[in-house]
Amino acid sequence: MKNSIIAILMLFCGNSFACEGEAQFTAMIVKNENCVVQLDEFSHFRQHVFCPLAQSEVENLGVHLTERQCEVARVGTGLSGVLFIVDGQIFLD
């Protein structure tokens, strides 16, 4: 009974928890400008169930890379991982 109540509460309150968008992806780097990459040719994109990040947001905003990630990010190569958005900027985990 206790588990049922918890499950129901999570279902109804899932969107009320503070969360940022998140998604798993695999795509091609088509542009790298100042460590912000533009992605295209997504072969995999799966949004988080409770905190979704839309593919259109990724395509429009680009992905901010760390210095280390930027060193290996080359146009024409694939990139995959988990994306998350914070304060309107998307990052690769």
HUPEHU-V241522 format. One line per field, one symbol per residue. ss: DSSP state (A for helix, B for strand, O for the rest). phi: phi as a letter, one per 20 degrees, with the letter a starting at -180 (. if undefined). psi: psi as a letter, one per 40 degrees, with the letter a starting at -180 (. if undefined). A space follows every 10 residues. Layout:
ss: ???
phi: ???
psi: ???
//
This chain:
ss: OAAAAAAAAA AAAAAAOOOO OBBBBBBBBB BBBOOBBBBB BBBBBBBOOO OBOOAAAAAA AOBBOOAAAA AAOOOOOBBB BBBBBBOOBB BBO
phi: .fffffffff fedgeeffbd fbbebbbdfd bcclmdeddb lfebbcfffe cfcffffffe emcedfgfff fdecgndebb qddbdclmdd cef
psi: dddddddddd ddedeehhii iiiiihihhe ihhffhihii fhehhhiidd gihidddddd dihhiidddd dehhheiiii ahiihhfehh ih.
//
